[in-house]
Amino acid sequence: MVVFLGCKDNDKVEDDIAKLDVNLEIARFDREFAEAEPLDIPVLKKAYPYLFPAQYTDSVWVAKLQDSLQIELLSEVDNEFSDFSEEKDDLILLFKHIKYYFPNYQLPKVVTVTSDVSYDSRIIMTDSLLLIGLDNYLGPDHKFYQSFPNYIAAGLDKQYLVSDVANAFAKQVVPKPKDRTFLGQMIYYGKELATKDKLAPFISDGQKINYSEAQLAWAKANEEQIWRNFIENEYLYSTDNKLVRRFLDQAPFSKFGLELDNESPGRIGRFLGWQIVRAFMEKNEVTLQQMLSLPAEEIFKKSNYKPEK
């Protein structure tokens, strides 16, 4: 069991993690499909049966090989990810951290694919597979994303790829909240982000929460004011679902009903939940697994959370 302690202990933890041997298998299906001929379809189906639903005949895949939009999609992905070595190194580092904190975890096979820019399912993680839709990481200004709202396009950048994988794993280990209060929901997301603190300490806080540096700076500068707003409006123990939409769901900005709304990043309640869980971790000697199993109310009370003025 791993207990969070001071800097020297953290350095030792990172040294121990660095020594772990992780053999991560990464298959570039996107590239294999881009280079395939019609006669290669049966070979690909045998190698990747989970990517070829049984209801579709080979003629569907042959047509896809020859479809101009698919050809352009695969070409754009190849331009951006001709070299996947940096992403591979980061994924290996992520899975080393996962193996350290969750020793019984079995590594998945990683397969890079294209998903017709299906950004809601850009990462699919199962017990044995990790599918990464690379066409969702071409950069916010890419022509494929021109019809998307800015706040969606902003996240479609390769700098968030490893963060998104860490998030998919966190969703598997953070228990769904039984507490229906706004505070309970905030701390659920706080637990996800605090898990990413441990599993991906090598990425920035902005990357962890999918904020730009400017959005992160705004959240930090206004943390005390936001918290006071939540307290004064008695949001913490409310079970009003509108609060989830206003402060936790993905959105262009958070909805206080104030002039500052347009300046604020969306999901600000997740940011505050993260700071509460971080405050708890700093003040209590607990393992990651222990923290994950604790009720939101206990974490909140023992965090003594007080944002800086």
N, C-alpha and C positions, 0 to 999 in steps of 0.2 A: 504494500500500500504506500502511496506517495503522499507525503505531507508537504504543504507549501511553506517554505521558510524564507530566510534572508537571501541576499545576493549571492553569497558564497555557495549556499546550498543550491540555488538556481543554476549557478555555473557548473556544479557537479552533476546536476540533473542533465543539463545540456551535453556535458561530456559523455555521460552514460548513454544518452540518446544517440549521439554521434557514432558510438561504437556498435550500435545495433546493425545487424545485417538484414537488409530488406531487398528481396529479389522481386522487383515489380515488373510484371509483364505488360508491355504497352503495344497494342496492335493498331496500326494506322489504316483502319478499314476505309476511311474517306479516300485515302490515296489509292488503295487497292481497287476500289470501285471506279475511281476516276480513270485508272489505267486499263480497266478490264475491256475485253471484247465480248460479244454475245456468247461465245462458246465458253467463256470463263464463269458464267452465272452459276452452273451446277457446282463448280468447285467452291465458289464463294458461299453458296448456300450450305454446303457441307461444313465449311470452316466456321460460319457464323449463322447457325440455324435460327437463333433468336432474333436476327435482324430481317428475316424473310418470313412473314406470316403465311401460314399454309394456304389461306384463301386466295392468295395472289399467284397467278401462273407466271412462268418464266417470261412470257411475252411482255408483262407489265414492267419487269426489270430491264428487259432489252430496250423497251421504249424509253425508260428513264435514262439509260446510258446515252441515248441519242437526243434527249430533250435539251434544247438550247439553254433554258433557264438553269437546269441541273448542271450542265457543262460550265456555265458561267459561275455558279455557286461553288463548285468544286475547284475551279481555277482561282477564285478569290481566296478561298481557304488555303490553297496551296501557296499562294503569294504571301499570306500572313504567317503561315505555319510551315514554311519549307524546312525550317530547322526547329524541332520540338525539344531540343536538348535542355534549354533553360526550364521549360515547363516540367520536363521529366525530372530534373534535379529537385525542383520544388515539391513535386508530388512525392518523390522518394523521401524527402525530408518530412513532409506532412505524415506519411505513413509510418515513418520511424517514431514520430511523436505519438501517433495513435497506438502503435505496438507497445510503447513504453507505458502509457496510461491504461491501456486495455489489452493486456498480454494475450488473452485468448482470441483476439480478433483475427480472423482469417483474411488475408489480403485478397482483394478482388482482382480479376483480370481487367485491365483498362483498355477500352476500345474507343478510339476517336471516330466520330461519325459526322454527317451533316443531318440537320433536322428540319429543313425548309424554314429556318429561322423561327423555330418554336421556342421562344425564350423562356416560357413558363416551365418547360421541361428540358432546359439546356443541360442539366446534370441529372442522370438517373442512376441511383445506387441501389443494388440488390445485394443479397448475401454473397454472391460470387462474381458480380459484374459491376463495372463502373463505366457508363456510357457518357462521353463528353461531346456535346454538339458544338463543334468548333466554329460553325457559321454564326454562332451567337457571341463571338469574341473578336469581331473585325474592327472594332473602334467606333465610338459614338457618332462620328461623322460619315460613316460608310453609307454608300448609296442605297444599300439594302434596307437601311433603317430610317430612311427619310420620312416615311409616313408615320413613324412611331412618336409618341410624346417624348419630349426631351428627357424627362426623368426616367423613362424606360431605356432609351438609347444610351444614356450616361453609364449604365451598368454593363453594356455590351462591349466590354473591353478586356483584353487579355490580362490586364493587371488584376482582375477580379476572379480569374479562373480557379486558382488554388483556394481562394476564399470560399467560392461557391461549392467546391468539393468538400472543404472542411464543414461547411454549413449542412450539406447533405448527410455527412456522418453525424454531426451534432444532433440532427433531427431524429436519428436512430437511438441515441443514448439519453437524450433529455426527455424525462417523462412528460406526457401531455398534462396540462394543468387541470387539476380537479377543482381548483379555486376559480370561480367564475368572475371574481372581482377584477376591476381594472388593474389593481396592484398585482394580483395573481398572474394576470396576462403579461404585465410588464416584466415581472421577475422570470417568467417562463422564457421570454426572449433574452432577458439578461443572462440566464443560465446558458443559453445557446452561445451568446457572444463571449462569456467568460470561459466556456469550453474551448472556443477558438483561440482565446488568449494562451491557453496551454498547448493546444495542438499546432498552432501556427504563429509562434512568437516572432517569426522571421518576416512576417508581413506587417504593414502599418495598421494603425487603428482605423484609418479611413478605409483601407481595403477590407478590413474585417466586417465593417458595417455597411460597406458599399456607399460611402460618402466621399465627395471630393474633399481636398484639404480645406477649402473655403467653408464647406458645409460643416465639417468637423470643428473648425475654429469657431463658427457661429454657435454650435451646440455647446461647446465648452464655455464660451463667453456669456451665454444666456442661461446656463444650467440652473443657477439659483432663482432667476426670475420665473423660469418654466415650473420649477418645483413649487414655488410659492403659489403660482396660478393653480396648480393641481390641488394643493392643500386648501386654498381659499374657496375653490369651487366644489370641495368635498368629493373629488373624483375617485380617490384611492379605493374606497370600499363600495363604489357604485358597480352595478352589474348591467349598466346601460350599454348595449352593443354599439351605439353610435360612437362611443369613446374609442372603441377598437378601430373603427373606420377613420376617425379623426387623427389618432395619434400612433397607431401601431401598424396599420396596413400600408402597403406601398402606395405612395401618392406624391404629387409634385411638391406639396408643402404640408405642414401640420396645420390643423384648423382650430386656432384659439378663438377666432372671431375678433381678432385685434389687428391693428395696422401692421404688426410685425409678421403676420402670416406669410406673406409673399417672400419674405427673407428667409423663413425657416425651412430646413429640410424636412421631408416626410419622415415618418417612423420615429419621431422624437421620443415617444414613450419607450421605444426599445433602447434608445441611448441611455435614458434615465434608469431603466431596469438594469442595464449593464453596469452603471456606476454604483447602484445599490449592491449588486452581487460582488463587485470588486471590493467595495468597502467591507462587506462581510468576510471575504476571503483574507483581507489584510488583517482583520481583527480576530480571526478564529482559526485555530490549527485544525484543519479538516482536509481530508483527501478530496480529490475531484469527485469520486463516486459518492462520498458522503454528502457533499454539497448538492449533487444532482437529486438525491433522494429526499432532501429536506423540504418541508412545506414553505411556501412563499412567506407566510406570516412570520415564521421563525427566522428566516433569512433577513427579513426587513427589520425585525426588532433587534437582532444581534448585530446588524450592520452599523447601527447608530449613524445612519447616513445623514450627512449635512453638507450640501453643496457649498463651495467657497463663495463668499460674497465678492 
